[in-house]
Amino acid sequence: MSIEHFQIQVSDEVLDDLKYRLEHIRWPDQLEGTDWQRGTEINYLKSLISYWKEKYDWRTQERELNRFSQFRCNVDGIDIHFVHEKGKGPNPIPIILTHGWPDSYLRYKKIIPLLTDPKSYGGSPEDSFDVIVPSLPGFGFSSKPKHSGMNNCHISDLWAKLMTEKLGYSKFAAAGGDIGSGVTRYMASNHPELLIGIHLTDIGIIRDLMTSQNNAGLSDEELNYKKTASEWISNEGGYMSIQSTKPQTLTYGLSDSPIGVAAWIIEKFREWSDCSGDLSKSFSEDELLTNIMIYWVTNTIGSSAHIYYENTHSLPPIGHIDVPTGLALFPADVLLPPKEWAMRNLNITRFTTMPRGGHFTAIEDPESLAEEIREFFRAYR
């Protein structure tokens, strides 16, 4: 399969089916006196579903998304959907941005024009990028893996082939958060000769710190991270335990219920963002629902969950990252990594503690992240 232009075209039948399901919801109860501590709060979800039924317009969102230059091509048996927007400047750097879960390629919707056309947003055209934003295999409009083994490492190899063999770039930059951080780091480890540099907004759960029985030589920050991470996994990691062990069982319920998908995803956007418990401070209802719709109309909430199983059971170790690395940490993000660990294991050339933002900062505060990415890569042009 050569590179083909792609437009989102969800059938009326899919939208009519969704409308029927939203009109025939069987709501559960919620214990009196409980809020979000046991999961997605029912009154908020009822309000969001009401907006979904009465005001949300998928066709408007579809037209807006189709303004991007989108493509699909086959890489090693997987049809990869991606946005490819060319930079408006004298020497754009190609950069591949990788999303995570439970977001989608929409994580970078707002940041794309800020990177491709910085002059139009008060920046310099010298800082422009060619921006490539693929959908992970099993997410959105990319195809679903038919066999096991599609982990962060495998995806990094697909991305390397996408950028070089399909798009013709000999060297490029990469950035990502959540699963995207892992994929980006494996690209830097497995294909360092292709990378100009990488930029990360997190490092995920640092397994070697968590499993280490020897605390000798660890800094106070690293010891505190072990304690904090253990508590977070116990209190907030239920979704991860399920998706890492029995994702198929979860798939049946979520694939059949749009409010199930909404509840499963919305809780994470609230908990991981810099919204102080009020989702409206960081996201519009249209933004939240369009991300949910990407999962619903493609029936990928189940296939997306399987990457947790793959990363738990088949992911190889990763060595020291020698590629120049920028790390921007946002205060409301999940499990901020200890600086000492990052410095030992990655070639950190820019370490920034941002004044605000959370896990989804490319949506919450795209301007600050775009400026941080431009600043980091300025030294490698």
PLY file of the C-alpha trace (Angstrom):
ply
format ascii 1.0
element vertex 381
property float x
property float y
property float z
element edge 380
property int vertex1
property int vertex2
end_header
0.00 0.00 0.00
1.45 3.33 -1.10
0.70 6.55 0.75
-2.93 7.46 0.17
-4.83 10.60 1.06
-7.32 9.98 3.84
-10.50 11.73 4.92
-12.65 10.80 7.90
-16.06 9.64 6.68
-18.13 8.08 9.44
-21.28 6.49 8.06
-24.77 7.64 9.00
-25.46 4.10 10.20
-22.72 4.38 12.86
-24.07 7.74 14.04
-27.68 6.50 14.06
-26.63 3.48 16.13
-24.84 5.77 18.58
-27.93 7.99 18.86
-30.08 4.95 19.66
-27.68 3.76 22.36
-27.53 7.20 23.95
-31.33 7.30 24.05
-31.56 3.90 25.75
-29.06 4.06 28.60
-29.51 1.95 31.71
-27.93 4.11 34.38
-26.32 2.62 37.49
-26.77 3.97 41.01
-24.22 6.02 42.91
-23.87 5.92 46.68
-25.05 9.03 48.48
-22.26 11.26 49.72
-19.71 10.00 47.19
-18.16 12.14 44.49
-15.32 11.14 42.11
-13.39 9.03 44.62
-14.99 5.78 43.40
-14.82 6.68 39.72
-16.63 8.91 37.24
-19.32 10.91 39.04
-22.83 10.23 37.77
-24.20 13.76 37.67
-21.26 15.04 35.65
-21.56 12.11 33.25
-25.32 12.64 32.84
-24.66 16.28 31.97
-22.01 15.32 29.42
-24.26 12.69 27.85
-27.07 15.23 27.64
-24.74 17.58 25.75
-23.66 14.67 23.54
-27.26 13.92 22.59
-28.59 17.46 22.24
-25.77 19.79 21.20
-22.68 17.91 20.04
-22.31 17.76 16.25
-19.91 15.11 14.96
-20.19 16.30 11.36
-18.86 19.72 12.37
-15.94 18.11 14.17
-15.35 15.76 11.23
-15.11 18.68 8.80
-12.68 20.46 11.10
-10.45 17.40 11.43
-10.50 16.88 7.67
-8.85 20.28 7.21
-5.60 18.56 8.18
-3.62 16.77 5.48
-4.23 13.14 6.45
-2.87 9.97 4.93
-2.69 6.22 5.37
0.01 3.79 4.38
0.92 0.21 5.22
4.02 -0.41 7.30
4.83 -4.06 8.02
1.20 -5.12 7.66
-0.31 -2.27 9.72
-2.24 0.52 8.03
-1.01 3.68 9.72
-3.16 6.80 9.73
-1.25 10.05 10.12
-1.42 13.81 9.76
1.42 15.33 7.74
1.53 19.11 7.70
4.47 20.86 6.04
6.28 23.67 7.83
6.14 27.29 6.64
9.72 28.40 7.05
13.14 28.28 5.35
14.29 24.97 6.86
11.59 23.03 8.70
12.68 20.13 10.89
10.55 16.99 10.46
9.10 15.93 13.82
6.93 12.93 14.66
4.59 13.42 17.61
3.23 10.32 19.36
0.14 10.32 21.54
-0.88 7.97 24.33
-3.95 6.53 26.06
-6.77 7.50 26.61
-6.16 10.33 24.18
-5.59 10.01 20.44
-3.85 11.87 17.66
-6.16 14.73 18.68
-3.76 15.34 21.58
-1.69 17.40 19.09
-4.47 19.08 17.13
-3.86 22.51 18.66
-0.09 22.32 18.56
0.26 21.43 14.87
-0.21 24.99 13.51
1.98 26.42 16.28
4.85 24.23 15.10
4.31 24.37 11.35
3.66 28.11 11.15
5.20 29.82 14.19
5.31 33.21 12.43
1.52 33.40 12.41
1.53 32.99 16.20
4.18 35.54 17.09
7.21 33.28 16.60
9.98 33.00 14.06
9.66 31.09 10.75
13.17 29.79 11.50
11.57 27.54 14.16
9.13 25.76 11.85
8.62 22.00 11.65
7.15 19.49 9.25
4.73 17.81 11.67
3.78 14.14 11.44
1.18 12.84 13.91
0.34 9.14 13.50
-2.39 7.18 15.25
-0.92 4.28 17.21
-1.76 0.80 15.89
-5.12 -0.20 17.34
-6.07 3.44 17.93
-8.36 5.64 15.86
-8.01 5.31 12.11
-4.93 3.07 12.11
-5.65 -0.62 11.72
-5.81 -3.06 14.62
-2.96 -5.53 15.14
-4.02 -9.10 14.40
-1.21 -10.69 16.39
0.44 -10.14 19.76
3.67 -8.20 20.23
2.61 -4.67 19.23
4.42 -2.90 22.06
6.23 0.44 22.33
9.44 -1.03 20.92
7.71 -2.53 17.88
5.86 0.71 17.21
9.13 2.63 17.34
10.38 0.47 14.46
7.19 1.18 12.49
7.66 4.91 13.05
11.28 4.74 11.87
10.13 3.08 8.63
7.25 5.53 8.23
9.60 8.49 8.50
12.41 7.14 6.32
11.03 4.60 3.85
7.58 6.12 3.35
8.15 9.86 3.87
11.79 10.06 2.79
13.31 11.84 5.78
16.92 10.81 6.52
16.92 12.42 9.97
14.11 13.75 12.08
13.01 14.83 15.55
10.54 13.04 17.78
8.38 13.97 20.75
5.68 12.39 22.84
3.96 11.81 26.13
2.41 8.81 27.89
2.74 5.81 25.52
4.23 8.34 23.09
7.09 8.95 25.51
7.90 5.25 25.55
7.71 4.92 21.76
9.92 7.99 21.36
12.54 6.65 23.79
12.65 3.28 22.02
13.14 5.09 18.72
16.09 6.92 20.24
17.49 3.66 21.63
16.95 1.51 18.53
17.53 4.11 15.79
19.78 6.83 17.23
21.34 7.52 13.83
17.95 8.79 12.60
17.16 11.15 15.46
18.13 14.82 15.67
16.82 14.86 19.22
13.80 13.83 21.27
11.47 15.79 23.51
9.40 14.21 26.31
6.73 15.41 28.70
6.98 12.39 31.00
8.82 9.09 31.48
5.91 6.97 32.67
6.32 4.53 35.53
10.02 3.87 36.07
9.98 0.10 36.52
13.64 -0.36 37.42
13.26 2.03 40.34
10.03 0.37 41.43
11.44 -3.17 41.35
14.88 -2.39 42.80
15.45 -4.05 46.18
18.58 -2.01 46.84
17.98 1.58 47.88
21.67 2.30 48.46
22.81 5.24 46.39
19.31 6.48 45.65
18.61 10.13 46.29
15.85 11.34 48.56
13.88 12.31 45.45
14.23 8.79 44.02
13.20 7.19 47.33
10.19 9.48 47.49
9.32 8.56 43.91
9.24 4.85 44.84
6.85 5.57 47.69
4.65 7.92 45.68
4.52 5.59 42.67
3.54 2.60 44.83
0.72 4.61 46.40
-0.42 5.88 43.00
-0.53 2.36 41.53
-2.55 1.14 44.52
-5.03 4.03 44.46
-5.20 5.04 40.78
-3.79 2.14 38.77
-6.85 -0.11 38.56
-7.36 0.65 34.87
-3.73 -0.27 34.21
-3.98 -3.57 36.09
-7.04 -4.61 34.08
-5.63 -3.53 30.72
-2.30 -5.22 31.49
-3.86 -8.55 32.48
-7.39 -9.07 31.09
-7.99 -6.45 28.39
-10.21 -8.75 26.34
-12.76 -9.07 29.13
-12.96 -5.29 29.46
-13.39 -4.96 25.70
-16.87 -6.52 25.60
-18.50 -3.99 27.89
-16.78 -0.89 26.55
-17.19 -1.78 22.88
-20.95 -2.11 23.46
-21.55 1.01 25.54
-20.78 4.61 24.56
-21.32 5.85 28.14
-18.96 3.10 29.29
-16.27 4.46 26.97
-17.01 8.02 28.10
-16.80 7.13 31.80
-13.60 5.11 31.33
-11.87 7.96 29.52
-13.27 11.04 31.27
-12.06 9.97 34.70
-8.46 10.01 33.44
-8.79 13.43 31.83
-10.04 14.80 35.14
-7.44 13.09 37.33
-4.41 13.73 35.12
-5.00 17.30 33.96
-4.35 20.64 35.63
-8.06 21.34 36.15
-8.36 21.19 39.95
-11.27 18.79 39.64
-13.20 20.94 37.16
-12.84 19.56 33.63
-14.22 22.74 32.09
-11.07 24.61 33.21
-8.95 22.56 30.81
-11.24 21.12 28.13
-14.40 22.00 26.28
-17.17 19.42 26.06
-16.56 19.23 22.31
-12.89 18.41 22.88
-13.69 15.66 25.36
-16.43 14.15 23.22
-14.48 14.27 19.96
-11.70 12.27 21.57
-14.30 9.78 22.85
-15.89 9.67 19.40
-12.57 8.68 17.81
-12.61 5.57 20.00
-16.32 4.90 19.46
-16.68 5.28 15.69
-13.57 3.14 15.07
-14.40 0.59 17.81
-10.85 0.83 19.13
-11.38 1.19 22.88
-10.65 -2.54 23.17
-7.71 -2.73 20.79
-6.16 0.34 22.42
-6.28 -1.35 25.83
-4.21 -4.29 24.57
-1.05 -2.19 24.32
-0.89 -2.27 28.11
-0.83 -6.07 28.00
1.88 -6.01 25.33
4.02 -3.50 27.20
3.74 -5.60 30.36
4.45 -8.99 28.79
6.66 -8.45 25.72
8.52 -5.16 26.06
12.33 -5.58 25.97
14.65 -3.59 28.27
15.76 -0.20 27.08
19.31 1.04 27.51
20.82 4.46 28.06
19.49 7.08 25.65
22.38 8.94 24.00
20.27 11.07 21.66
19.96 14.68 22.93
16.83 14.82 25.04
14.60 17.60 26.28
12.34 16.89 29.25
9.54 19.27 30.22
7.68 18.37 33.40
4.23 19.75 34.16
3.21 20.05 37.83
-0.17 18.32 37.58
1.13 15.38 35.52
1.26 11.82 36.83
4.41 10.65 38.66
7.02 13.26 37.84
10.36 11.46 37.37
13.31 12.16 39.68
15.79 14.47 37.97
18.77 12.33 39.07
17.30 9.22 37.42
16.57 11.12 34.21
20.09 12.53 34.10
21.64 9.07 34.56
19.52 7.30 31.96
18.99 9.90 29.24
21.20 12.46 27.56
19.27 15.38 29.05
20.36 18.65 27.46
17.30 20.65 28.54
15.34 20.01 31.74
12.42 22.33 32.36
9.90 22.47 35.17
6.87 24.16 33.69
4.76 26.56 35.77
1.43 24.88 34.99
-0.13 22.04 33.04
-0.87 18.35 33.33
-0.70 15.12 31.39
-2.56 16.51 28.37
-0.77 19.86 28.12
-0.75 19.79 24.31
-4.52 20.25 24.67
-4.59 22.25 27.92
-1.83 24.76 27.17
-0.50 24.18 23.65
1.31 27.51 23.46
3.66 26.76 26.34
4.48 23.27 25.07
5.02 24.50 21.51
7.41 27.18 22.71
9.30 24.63 24.83
9.68 22.30 21.83
10.83 25.16 19.60
13.34 26.27 22.23
14.80 22.79 22.67
15.28 22.03 19.00
16.66 25.48 18.19
20.11 24.20 19.20
19.94 21.30 16.71
18.97 23.11 13.53
0 1
1 2
2 3
3 4
4 5
5 6
6 7
7 8
8 9
9 10
10 11
11 12
12 13
13 14
14 15
15 16
16 17
17 18
18 19
19 20
20 21
21 22
22 23
23 24
24 25
25 26
26 27
27 28
28 29
29 30
30 31
31 32
32 33
33 34
34 35
35 36
36 37
37 38
38 39
39 40
40 41
41 42
42 43
43 44
44 45
45 46
46 47
47 48
48 49
49 50
50 51
51 52
52 53
53 54
54 55
55 56
56 57
57 58
58 59
59 60
60 61
61 62
62 63
63 64
64 65
65 66
66 67
67 68
68 69
69 70
70 71
71 72
72 73
73 74
74 75
75 76
76 77
77 78
78 79
79 80
80 81
81 82
82 83
83 84
84 85
85 86
86 87
87 88
88 89
89 90
90 91
91 92
92 93
93 94
94 95
95 96
96 97
97 98
98 99
99 100
100 101
101 102
102 103
103 104
104 105
105 106
106 107
107 108
108 109
109 110
110 111
111 112
112 113
113 114
114 115
115 116
116 117
117 118
118 119
119 120
120 121
121 122
122 123
123 124
124 125
125 126
126 127
127 128
128 129
129 130
130 131
131 132
132 133
133 134
134 135
135 136
136 137
137 138
138 139
139 140
140 141
141 142
142 143
143 144
144 145
145 146
146 147
147 148
148 149
149 150
150 151
151 152
152 153
153 154
154 155
155 156
156 157
157 158
158 159
159 160
160 161
161 162
162 163
163 164
164 165
165 166
166 167
167 168
168 169
169 170
170 171
171 172
172 173
173 174
174 175
175 176
176 177
177 178
178 179
179 180
180 181
181 182
182 183
183 184
184 185
185 186
186 187
187 188
188 189
189 190
190 191
191 192
192 193
193 194
194 195
195 196
196 197
197 198
198 199
199 200
200 201
201 202
202 203
203 204
204 205
205 206
206 207
207 208
208 209
209 210
210 211
211 212
212 213
213 214
214 215
215 216
216 217
217 218
218 219
219 220
220 221
221 222
222 223
223 224
224 225
225 226
226 227
227 228
228 229
229 230
230 231
231 232
232 233
233 234
234 235
235 236
236 237
237 238
238 239
239 240
240 241
241 242
242 243
243 244
244 245
245 246
246 247
247 248
248 249
249 250
250 251
251 252
252 253
253 254
254 255
255 256
256 257
257 258
258 259
259 260
260 261
261 262
262 263
263 264
264 265
265 266
266 267
267 268
268 269
269 270
270 271
271 272
272 273
273 274
274 275
275 276
276 277
277 278
278 279
279 280
280 281
281 282
282 283
283 284
284 285
285 286
286 287
287 288
288 289
289 290
290 291
291 292
292 293
293 294
294 295
295 296
296 297
297 298
298 299
299 300
300 301
301 302
302 303
303 304
304 305
305 306
306 307
307 308
308 309
309 310
310 311
311 312
312 313
313 314
314 315
315 316
316 317
317 318
318 319
319 320
320 321
321 322
322 323
323 324
324 325
325 326
326 327
327 328
328 329
329 330
330 331
331 332
332 333
333 334
334 335
335 336
336 337
337 338
338 339
339 340
340 341
341 342
342 343
343 344
344 345
345 346
346 347
347 348
348 349
349 350
350 351
351 352
352 353
353 354
354 355
355 356
356 357
357 358
358 359
359 360
360 361
361 362
362 363
363 364
364 365
365 366
366 367
367 368
368 369
369 370
370 371
371 372
372 373
373 374
374 375
375 376
376 377
377 378
378 379
379 380
